[in-house]
Amino acid sequence: MRIRKIDLYVFKEVLTPFLGGVVFFSFVFLLFQMLRLAEELIVNNAPFGLVMKLLWSLVVNFLPLGLPVAFLVGVLMAFARFSGDSEIVAMKAGGMGLPRIAAPVFILSIGVSVLSLLLNLNWAPWSEINMRNTLLKIGNRKFASSINEGTFTSGFFNLLLYTEKSNNRAGKMEKVFLYDDRDSKHPMTVVAKTGELIRVQTGEDDLGGLVLQLQDGSLHQSDQAESDYQKMDFSTYQVFFDIPDKTGKFAFKPRMYGWLDLLQQMKDTGASVERMRELKTEFWRRIAVAITPILFVLLGIGFGTVRTRGARTGVMLVAFATMAIYWQVQVSSIWLGEKGQLPAWFAVQIPNLLVAAVGAFTFRRASW
């Protein structure tokens, strides 16, 4: 019974800073991301609902990487305190070796790994697509906000636009007049009952464009050289505008595929060799990241146990240094897998092999 109480005690001491670390790192991540997106959100007057949707997508997208970091912090803090307060000595004096003390931590690490794997399989890809679509909706407001009802707007993609009523929040207009003289030889005038601005993507690897969809109107076009005039009535007329890519492209990459979609893409016999390498590397990367919390048990206990009472404040420094090295090595290993320098399944495991080697050494040194 006493052993079970100690297990629950160790479990709780690791779980509490782990959960705190998840909140802390998520907050820091959101802070940096919101600073990057603040101008776009403020200028486009993004509604509260879209901002909350974007925040949720960012958090879900971050968690597969944030959970291992927070778990490492939890293990470091718990065992640094155990070691500083001589509780490790007391447990060992009671007949419990360090592997036995670490048993509940390994159980917790398996749960964290399963959660990280689930996030990587479907939730993180979903969140990235959702984040992209939310940014497209917010970006749509930028163009709609430049249109004022009852006013001729001349700077709208080099066109002259007039609308009697405009709902900038929804991007909808009533009684629309559009004059297009981009082709000076064939100027065109469009009159419509209603209009709507729709943000779209023309393909997987571009930023997209904007469609002005007009309904229930007529198109008037003249040919100055031939002195011809044409009129055509329509129920729906769409004008596409390409948006210049100034901030980077939304690329539909392998990390945005759900688990089943990723497997289906890997079965595509017509895919290029480079494409197949990217898909396989992403497949094994998700598994490798999910294994990380289990290996961090060895690393966290090894570094935490040998620390002195006055060195507890260095726990966060150890965690940040470890993760900085780990993710840098992972970036390099992903590159090796995608370029075919090493088999994908082996390349993405290089960071884990490094953690396992260092963790085993420090864990064994702490098992006196």
N, C-alpha and C positions, 0 to 999 in steps of 0.2 A: 504493500500500500504506500509506503514511504517513497519507493522508487517511482510509482505512478505519479505521486505528487510532485516529485522533482522533474519528471518529464513534462507535466503540465506547466510547471514553473518556467522551465527553459523555453518551452513552446511560446508561452505568453511573453517572455522577455525579448524574444526575437520578433514575434508578430507585431508588437506595439510599435517599435521604431520602423519596422518594415512598412506598415500602413502609413505612418507619419512621413516616411520617405517618399511613398507614392504620391501623397498630397503635395509635398514640398517640391519634388522634381516636376510634377505636372504643372504646378503654379509657375515655376521658373520657366519651363518650356513655353507655356501660354504667354507669359510676359514678353519673352523675346519675339514670339510669333505675332502678337498683337501690335507690338511696336513696329514690326515690319509691315503689317497690314493696316495700321491706324489711318494713314492718309487715304487709302482707298475706301475704307469704311466711312470716314468722316465726310470726304468729298462727295461720295455717292449717297450720303444720308441713308445708310443701310438700316432697315427696320430691326427692332429688337429680336424678333423671331429668327431672322436670318443670321444675326450675330450669334445667338445662342446655338443655332444649328451648326454654325462654323466652329464654335468653341468645342462642342461635343465631338465633332469629327476630328478636330486636332488632337483632343485627348485620347480618343480611341486609337488614332494613328500612332501616337507616341508610346502608348502603354507596352507594346511588345518589346521596346527597348528600355522603357522606364522601369518595368517590373524587375528585371535582373539587377539594375543599378540599386534600386530601393532595397532589394533583398540582401545584397552585399552589405549595404549600410546597416541593415537590421542585424545581421550576424556579427559584423564588426563591433557595433555598439554594445550588443548584449554580452559578447565574450570579453570585450575590453573591460566592461564593468565587473563581470565575474572574476576576471583575473586581478583587477585592481582592488576588489574587496575581499580577495582570497577565497572566494566561494569555489573556485576551481580546485583549490587545495583541499577544501573541506569535502567536496564531492569525491575526490580521489582518495582521501583518507577513509571515506566510508565504503571503499571498495569498487567505485565506479571509474573505469578507464575513460579516456577522452573519446574513443569511438562510441562507448555506451552513452556518454553525456550528449554526444552529437546526434544520437538516434532520432529524437523528435525534430531536430533541425532538418535532417534528411527527409523526413516525412513531409514537413512543411515545404521543402524545396521541390518535392515531386508535385505537390499541389500548384505551386507557382509555375512550374514548368508546363503542366497541363493547361493552365490558364493562358500562359504565354503562347503555347502552340495553337490553342483555339483562336486567340486573337490574330495570330499570323496567318492562319488558314483562310479565314473568311472575313472577320470583323475589320482588320486593318485594311485589306483591299477595298472593302465596302466604304470605309471611312474616307479613303483617299479619293475615290470616285465621287462620293457625296460632297467632299470638300471642294473638288474641282467644279462640280455643278453649282454649288452655292456661290462660289466666286464668280461664275459666269452670270448668275442671276444678279449679284451685286454690281458686276460690271455693266449689266444692261441698264441699270439706273443712271449710270454716268451719261449715257447718250440721251436718255429720256429727260434728264434734268436740264439739258440744254435747250429744250423746246418749251416755249412759253405760249400759252393760248392767246389768241388775238394779236399775235406779233409775227411778222415775217422773219424767219430765221435763215440767214444766208450762209452760215458756216457749217451746216449739216452735211458733211461729206461732199462739199462743193456744190450743194443743191440749194434751191430756194424752197423753203417749206413754210406752210401756213396751216394752222388748225384753229378752229373756233373754240373748241374745248379740249383740254389735255389733262390726263391723269398721270402725272409723272411717276407716281409710286407703282402703278400697274403697267405703265408704258402704253396706255391706250389713248386714242384721239377720236374726235368727231369732226365731220365736215373738213376734210383734208384737201389742201391744194399743194401740188408738187410740180416744180418746174425744173427740168433736167436739160441743161445745155452743154453737157460734157462732150457731146458730139455736136460741134458747132454747125455742121451741115444738116443735121436732123434733130433740132430741138424738140422736146417733148413736154407736154403738159398733162398732168394726171389729176383728176378730180374724183374724190371718193367720199362715201357717206361716213365710213369709219376706217380707222387704221390702228395698227398695233406693232410695236417694236419687239422682236424676238431675237434673243442671243442664241447662236447656234455654233456648232463646230462642223467644218467641212471635211474633216478627216481625223485620224487618230493622232497625228503628229503636228497639229497646228493649233494656234490660239483660237481660231474660229472667225466668225463674222457676225454681222447683224442683218436681219431681214426686216424690212418694212413691209408688212402685209396689209394691203388695202382691199376693202370690200365694197361691193355695190357702187361702181363708179364708171368712169369713161376715160379713155386715153386719146389724146389729141396730138398728132405728129405732123410736121410739115417738112417738105423737101424744098429748100430754098433754090437749089439749082434747077429743079423741074417745076417749081411753083405748084407742087402737089400738096394736098391736105387730106389726112386720113383721120377717121374717128372710129374708135372701137369700144363698145361697152363690155364690161366684165363683171363677174360676180366676185372673183378673187384675183388680185394682181400682187405679185411679190417682187420687191427690189432688193437684191443682195448687195451688201457693202462689206468688203474685206477690211478687217481691223489690222492695222500695222502692229507687228509683234515688237513691242518695246521692252517688255518685262520678262521675256522668256516664254517658252512654249509649253503647253500642256501635252506631255507625251504619254500615250497609253502604253506603259511599260509593263513587264512581267509582274512587278510587285502589285499591280492593280488588278490582277486576275484572282478570282476566288480559287479555292483548292481544286474543285472539279474542272473549272475552266482551264486552270494551269495544266492539269493532267491531259485534258483534251488537246491543248495546244502542243504538248510534247509528243502526241501521237500523230501530228500532222507530218506526213512524209514529204510534203512539198516545201517545208520550211528550210531556210538556208542553214548552213553550218553555224554561222554566227548567231542566228536567232535561236537555234537549238541549244547552243552553249549558254546563252542568257537564261533560257527557260530552266535548264537543268541546274544552273547555279542558284537561281531564285528558289527552286524546289528544295535543294539541300540547305540553303541558307536559313529557311524557316525552321527546319528541324534543328540545325546547329544552334540557333538562338534560343530555342526552347530548352536545350540541354544545359545552357549556361548556368541557370540558378543552382543546379545540382553540383556543378563543379565549384561554384562560388562558396559552397559550404566549407570545403577544404581550405580555400584561400582565406575566407573570413575568419574561421576559427584559428587558422595558423597565425595570421597577423594579429588577431585580437587577443589571443591567449598570451602571447609573449610580450604584450605591451605593459608598461608600468602604470601606476596610478596617475602620475603627472602627465602621461602622454595620451589621455583619452581624447583631448581636443584634436588630435591628429587623425581621428577616424575618418572624417569627411575628406581630409587631404588624401589619405590612402585610397579611399573609394574613388575619388575623382581621378587620381593618377592611374589607378588600375583600369578604369573605364576608358580613359583617354588612350592608353596604350592598346587596350583590347579592341576598341572600335577602329583605331588606325590600322592595326594588323588585319582586322576584318575587311576593311576597304581594300587593302592590298591583296588579300586572299580572294576576294570577289573578282578583282581585276584579273588575277591569274586564272580563275575558273572561266571567266567570260572570254579571255583571249586564247584559251586552250593550252596554256602553259602547263597546267596540272589538271587531273580529272576533277570535275566539279565537286563530287562528293568528298574528295580529300582536301581540296583547296579551302573550302569554307570551314573545315574542322581544324585548320591550323591555329586559330585563336584559342579554341577549346583545348587543344593539345598543350599549348603554352600555359594556359591557366591550370590544367591538370598537373603539369610537371612542377610548376611553382607551388601550387596548392599542396600537392603531396609532400614536397620537401618541408614546407613550413608546418604542415599538420604533424608530420612525424617528429619534427624538432620540438613541437609543443607537447608531444605525448611522452613526457618524462615519468 
